[in-house]
Amino acid sequence: MGSRVAMKLSEKSPVIEYLRREQANAVRLYLQYKGYHWNVAGPLFHDLHLLFDEHGKAVFDTIDPLAERQRMLGAVAEYSLEAMLHESTIREGSSKPRSAREMVERLAEAHRTAIQGIKLGFRSAEQHNDPGSADLFARCVQEHEKMLWFLEELLEGESPLAERIALGPNSSKSRAEAIPSGR
């Protein structure tokens, strides 16, 4: 019986390694989004609660295609949390975020890390004449770039939301001071 995909990459192929790493990054980022979704507080609770859930679902939707692509190429797709932690290049701080702003900053940094790795995977797939994996990496990077854009806009200095998001549960400003006039 022939291989599932004509090119049949070896288990140690760089493309397989990039697929594994980005699957692990997606699992880790999904869990980070859900944790922040559950624990966000402050003046933007409702908006961030919904945004974190929406972004978490978008990240979750990348996990299956990354794992299935590994299978199409003849490799085993990892699924244990231990393997995901080992493979992931996304790192969380040693402490929990103290504010909604810190949550957004950490998520933005995680997306930057993922984007960097996905672009390397894309280049590797092109070098190994694997248009299927290159296309998957291209679709994933577009998703991550869009989510990063949303997060960076929230942190933008001139935005009234940036002023509000800077206020966390430990802020000395009152809620009334945090909400711009006219709202």
C-alpha positions as CSV (number, residue, x, y, z in Angstrom):
1,M,0.0,0.0,0.0
2,G,1.3,3.4,-0.9
3,S,1.7,6.5,1.3
4,R,-1.3,8.6,2.2
5,V,0.4,11.6,0.6
6,A,2.8,11.1,-2.4
7,M,5.6,13.1,-0.8
8,K,5.5,11.0,2.4
9,L,7.7,13.0,4.7
10,S,9.8,11.2,7.2
11,E,9.0,11.4,11.0
12,K,11.9,13.8,11.4
13,S,11.0,16.1,8.6
14,P,11.3,19.8,9.4
15,V,7.8,20.3,8.1
16,I,6.4,17.7,10.5
17,E,8.3,19.4,13.4
18,Y,6.8,22.8,12.5
19,L,3.3,21.3,12.3
20,R,3.8,19.7,15.7
21,R,5.1,22.8,17.3
22,E,2.3,25.0,15.9
23,Q,-0.3,22.4,17.1
24,A,1.3,22.6,20.5
25,N,1.3,26.4,20.4
26,A,-2.3,26.4,19.4
27,V,-3.3,24.2,22.3
28,R,-1.3,26.3,24.8
29,L,-2.7,29.6,23.4
30,Y,-6.3,28.1,23.5
31,L,-5.9,27.3,27.1
32,Q,-4.4,30.7,27.8
33,Y,-7.4,32.4,26.1
34,K,-9.9,30.2,28.1
35,G,-8.1,31.0,31.4
36,Y,-8.3,34.7,30.7
37,H,-11.9,34.4,29.5
38,W,-12.8,32.9,32.9
39,N,-10.8,35.3,35.0
40,V,-10.9,38.7,33.3
41,A,-12.2,41.5,35.5
42,G,-12.6,45.3,35.4
43,P,-14.4,47.9,33.4
44,L,-14.1,46.0,30.1
45,F,-15.1,42.6,31.5
46,H,-17.9,42.0,29.1
47,D,-16.1,43.0,26.0
48,L,-12.9,41.2,26.9
49,H,-14.8,38.1,28.1
50,L,-16.4,37.8,24.7
51,L,-13.3,38.7,22.7
52,F,-11.2,36.1,24.6
53,D,-13.8,33.5,23.9
54,E,-14.1,34.4,20.2
55,H,-10.3,34.3,19.8
56,G,-10.0,31.1,21.8
57,K,-12.5,29.4,19.4
58,A,-10.5,30.7,16.4
59,V,-7.3,29.3,17.8
60,F,-9.1,26.0,18.7
61,D,-10.2,25.7,15.1
62,T,-6.5,25.5,14.0
63,I,-5.6,22.6,16.2
64,D,-7.4,19.8,14.2
65,P,-6.1,20.8,10.8
66,L,-2.5,21.0,12.1
67,A,-2.8,17.5,13.7
68,E,-4.6,16.0,10.6
69,R,-1.9,17.4,8.3
70,Q,0.7,15.5,10.3
71,R,-1.3,12.3,9.8
72,M,-1.7,13.0,6.1
73,L,2.1,13.1,5.9
74,G,2.4,9.8,7.7
75,A,3.4,11.0,11.2
76,V,1.7,10.5,14.5
77,A,0.0,13.6,15.9
78,E,0.8,14.2,19.5
79,Y,-2.0,14.7,21.9
80,S,-0.8,14.5,25.5
81,L,-0.5,17.8,27.5
82,E,3.1,16.8,28.4
83,A,4.0,16.6,24.7
84,M,2.2,19.9,24.0
85,L,4.1,21.7,26.8
86,H,7.4,20.3,25.6
87,E,6.8,21.2,21.9
88,S,5.3,24.7,22.5
89,T,7.4,27.8,22.1
90,I,4.8,30.0,23.7
91,R,5.7,30.7,27.3
92,E,3.5,32.1,30.0
93,G,4.8,34.2,32.8
94,S,5.6,32.5,36.1
95,S,2.8,34.4,37.7
96,K,-0.8,35.0,36.8
97,P,-1.6,38.4,35.1
98,R,-2.6,41.1,37.5
99,S,-4.8,43.1,35.1
100,A,-6.8,42.8,32.0
101,R,-4.1,44.9,30.2
102,E,-1.5,42.3,31.2
103,M,-3.7,39.6,29.8
104,V,-4.0,41.4,26.5
105,E,-0.2,42.0,26.4
106,R,0.6,38.4,27.1
107,L,-1.8,37.2,24.4
108,A,-0.3,39.6,21.9
109,E,3.2,38.3,22.7
110,A,1.9,34.7,22.3
111,H,0.5,35.5,18.9
112,R,3.8,37.2,17.9
113,T,5.6,34.0,18.9
114,A,3.1,31.8,17.0
115,I,3.3,34.0,13.9
116,Q,7.1,33.8,13.8
117,G,7.0,30.0,14.0
118,I,4.2,29.6,11.5
119,K,6.2,31.7,9.0
120,L,9.2,29.4,9.5
121,G,7.0,26.4,8.9
122,F,5.6,28.0,5.7
123,R,9.1,28.5,4.3
124,S,10.1,25.0,5.2
125,A,7.0,23.6,3.5
126,E,7.8,25.6,0.4
127,Q,11.4,24.3,0.5
128,H,10.2,20.7,0.8
129,N,7.7,21.1,-2.1
130,D,4.7,20.7,0.3
131,P,2.0,23.1,-1.0
132,G,-0.6,21.5,1.3
133,S,1.3,22.4,4.5
134,A,2.3,25.8,3.1
135,D,-1.4,26.6,2.5
136,L,-2.3,25.5,6.0
137,F,0.5,27.6,7.5
138,A,-0.7,30.6,5.4
139,R,-4.2,30.3,6.6
140,C,-3.0,30.0,10.2
141,V,-0.8,33.0,10.0
142,Q,-3.7,35.1,8.7
143,E,-5.8,34.1,11.7
144,H,-3.1,34.9,14.2
145,E,-2.3,38.2,12.5
146,K,-5.9,39.3,12.7
147,M,-6.2,38.4,16.4
148,L,-2.9,40.2,17.1
149,W,-4.2,43.3,15.3
150,F,-7.3,43.3,17.5
151,L,-5.2,43.0,20.7
152,E,-2.7,45.6,19.6
153,E,-5.6,48.0,18.8
154,L,-6.8,47.5,22.4
155,L,-3.4,48.6,23.7
156,E,-3.1,51.6,21.4
157,G,-2.1,54.6,23.5
158,E,-4.6,57.2,22.1
159,S,-7.6,54.9,22.4
160,P,-10.2,55.5,25.1
161,L,-10.3,51.7,25.5
162,A,-6.5,51.7,26.2
163,E,-7.1,54.0,29.1
164,R,-9.9,51.8,30.4
165,I,-8.0,48.5,29.8
166,A,-5.1,49.9,31.8
167,L,-7.3,49.9,34.8
168,G,-7.2,46.6,36.5
169,P,-8.6,45.4,39.9
170,N,-5.6,47.0,41.6
171,S,-6.1,50.4,40.1
172,S,-6.4,53.5,42.3
173,K,-8.9,55.2,39.9
174,S,-12.6,54.8,40.4
175,R,-14.8,53.2,37.8
176,A,-16.4,56.6,37.1
177,E,-13.0,58.1,36.4
178,A,-12.1,55.3,34.0
179,I,-15.2,55.6,31.8
180,P,-14.7,58.5,29.3
181,S,-17.4,61.2,29.4
182,G,-20.3,60.7,27.0
183,R,-20.7,57.0,27.6
